[in-house]
Amino acid sequence: MITWRRPSLRRMAGSPLLDDLRAALGDAAVLTDPDLLRMHERDEADLCAAGTPLVVTRPRSTEEVVAVVRAAARHGVPVVPQGARTGLAGAANAVDGAVVLSTVAMDRILEIDPVSRIAVVQPGVVNAALAGAVREHGLWYPPDPGSWESSTIGGNVATNAGGMCCVKYGVTTEYVLGLTVVLATGEVLRTGRRTAKGVAGYDLTRLFVGSEGTLGVITEITVSLRPAPAESLTLVAVFGSTAAAGTAVAGIAERGLSPSLLELLDRVHLAAIEAYRPMGLRTDAQALLLAAVDTGSRAAEDLARIAEVCEAAGADEVYAATDAAEAAALLQARRLAHPAMEKFAAGAFPGGNGGLVIDDVAVPRGSLAALLDGVARIAAECAVPIGVVGHAGDGNMHPNIVVDRADPASVERGRRAFDEIMRLGLELGGTCTGEHGVGLLKRDWLAREIGPVGVRVHQAIKAALDPDGLFNPGKML
Amino acid sequence: MITWRRPSLRRMAGSPLLDDLRAALGDAAVLTDPDLLRMHERDEADLCAAGTPLVVTRPRSTEEVVAVVRAAARHGVPVVPQGARTGLAGAANAVDGAVVLSTVAMDRILEIDPVSRIAVVQPGVVNAALAGAVREHGLWYPPDPGSWESSTIGGNVATNAGGMCCVKYGVTTEYVLGLTVVLATGEVLRTGRRTAKGVAGYDLTRLFVGSEGTLGVITEITVSLRPAPAESLTLVAVFGSTAAAGTAVAGIAERGLSPSLLELLDRVHLAAIEAYRPMGLRTDAQALLLAAVDTGSRAAEDLARIAEVCEAAGADEVYAATDAAEAAALLQARRLAHPAMEKFAAGAFPGGNGGLVIDDVAVPRGSLAALLDGVARIAAECAVPIGVVGHAGDGNMHPNIVVDRADPASVERGRRAFDEIMRLGLELGGTCTGEHGVGLLKRDWLAREIGPVGVRVHQAIKAALDPDGLFNPGKML
């Protein structure tokens, strides 16, 4: 291994591509340290292949991104864009010998305009940093993926990230007005606008949003902002079955209510969170709904109507948070679902090799109960523990499958459950990914969902913008 | 003329393309009557070229659209999709010898689902028909272009139509979840989803929204719906200068207020409306702002804050509508702006040859006052009357230029004013079209706005999806 690595490194150190990159960016922004290369191999997705990049670059401007893209194109080496690598579909995974283009050094908020309610940012700005900066102007950047304290706006845009507020306020794409993108030719494309409305040409902005780095490198983002919302009121409803919780969600929509948050935690997650950080959650419940409303002076009335619907759907208990601190604690419990479940999975098997396969499926709201029932059936059939958590109000669930990595049979059963959940989601009129994206993890399921005509159109657009397959090869398609 | 037309018609009657179309659709859906052909030459845009189609087809289903597209492709004849032809940019104008594909016979609402809050419609459904049908379920389809009582959802989607409610609720594209599209190959593409969220692949749905029939023929549309909004409260503010009204609009945004409607009418429009249908509007004012809020029990407070901002910006008078009837009358006055201005223009010159060139420009909200000032300056410099009306809250204005069609010098001055307004809009960081689209009217200005790289990307996408230029040739690009 050592004898292989040394000459390889020496060769790389003197490679014309690295020379070009160093000349353009300076040595400090061109990383070839093997530990750093390994660190940039993958995002947080499971079950996905990853390779070792040749180099990690950290350009600081659109011009430097152009230099990286031009150099890579000249040498025929693929470019893999990366943000904070918090993705859950492998879309940021490197391939062997690639140039990783990390946006972390492009982390400046360039403008906040409270009258036009827009901000202009570089892609490496962390979601929480933007949210905090606009809050000082009484403004709000709503998209709040689970990773919001570490993930970047560039990554959020590339994956069209969702979050908890989406049920009322929509996902990332609703907030992207315009982009600067470096194309495979090295040309700089400016899409979109700074205005509230605009219909000048094809909606290229939204073609790039969610394209997972396969069409170009986003180097500047104009987002729209909202006024800060009114304070919210929160309730918890505890159910004896997940299907009853699903029925409540459908009823809330049917009654014309628009909660600002409507999340579901199942029994597995409740137990995991309570074990991870005890806070008195009802671990005897089969499902818990967490709902919030931010309708100002109408909020108490709206919350009461949601409570009514939950009771009519068979909730064992419904209680409102008595104050903001209790509401924040409940929200925090929801935010702990992921680390708590990781810890639960790690300890689920002797030897400590337990792990989590995180799935992501969305169905029309009316089919949520059927999805939850179906996941329970699949867990039993495949003999794997599956916990379900997610954005119930959007019909967007994360079935989290617990497998023993030391046991190939357990991993195989987990994969089978994963596929069965995808199949069920599509049967229910849903999609194979509500917010995590396709990446490497769901290429086959994307193809099934969109069919051969859809695949051909995707390929045609990819070929039109990146004919040589320079950007993020193997992802999505 | 007659001797030319007769043999030509005879030739068409026996053309293999017409035979194919009649075989597929039946005679009644394949129209060649010269009067009907002339009726389908153009939409409502001015200054745009139009040709006489060979035939107007009225398919009733996706399958029949496939048959029309396949037949036209086989015979190398272009296809021009048309809805109600209420567009204002010439995007629906026919070219000589084309197959017009009218969607008016595809006018069925296929599904309304109150739990998932979606509707599925054929493209020929009139906006008002959908709005009315979902209202019976307590639901709301917000996009409300001025043409909403006659324009079709298909046309609204193809042009990404705006309207008055967009200032709070967004434009058409925010409500389109999925599409069925017939491609130039005759293949049927299904894009998007029925779920609230979804990130499976490129956002093809929004690539087709606003593409003005240049990429495919939309044959089915899944839209998302909202619960019906709370009743709104309305106020009127009268200003001694348009710039003061612009300042008020910026102040309303800056104070974090989100009116559900924020429209501006200038002196020219106030006089035109009062002449068209007298209703006691203050015709001595330079500008009138019409604002509404639908924030439920907070509405009165929000309206008072808007009134305060208007007064601080120098409003001469601010008054709230005393009841729903008065509010409706004010809204009706705004909706009459277009016909009233048409009538005013028609009578503005001796001989009755006056006409209106309708423009559409959007700037960042903070630049609205500068836009209004600039338009007044351009009107003086070009010596043409220009009235301004529009969606002030979005920074989206319609400068309406009055010209004497019998006087080439007047028309020329009008064109110059039109171009100067476009130039000003771009200088102010705006877009050449906020909601009317590019069509034929603004191809040159689109190219200026998006630049050569943007044009090349547009061309590459057009070529990827419609390599032979079958669909709507000459539009947008």
Interface residues (C-beta under 8 A of the other chain):
Chain A: D113 P114 V115 S116 R117 I118 G138 L139 T159 N160 G162 C166 V167 G170 V171 T173 E174 L183 E187 V188 L189 R190 T191 R193 R194 T195 A196 K197 G198 V199 A200 G201 Y202 D203 L204 R206 L207 V209 G210 S211 L215 R226 P227 A228 A250 A253 E254 G256 L257 S258 T295 G296 S297 R298 A362 V363 P364 R365 G366 H391 G393 D394 G395 N396 G429 G430 T431 C432 T433 G434 E435 H436 G437 V438 K442 W445 L446 E449 I450 G451 V453 G454 R456 V457 H458 A460 I461 A463 A464 L465 M476
Chain B: D113 P114 V115 S116 R117 I118 G138 L139 T159 N160 G162 C166 V167 G170 V171 T173 E174 L183 E187 V188 L189 R190 T191 R193 R194 T195 A196 K197 G198 V199 A200 G201 Y202 D203 L204 R206 L207 V209 G210 S211 L215 R226 P227 A228 A250 A253 E254 G256 L257 S258 T295 G296 S297 R298 A362 V363 P364 R365 G366 H391 G393 D394 G395 N396 G429 G430 T431 C432 T433 G434 E435 H436 G437 V438 K442 W445 L446 E449 I450 G451 V453 G454 R456 V457 H458 A460 I461 A463 A464 L465 M476
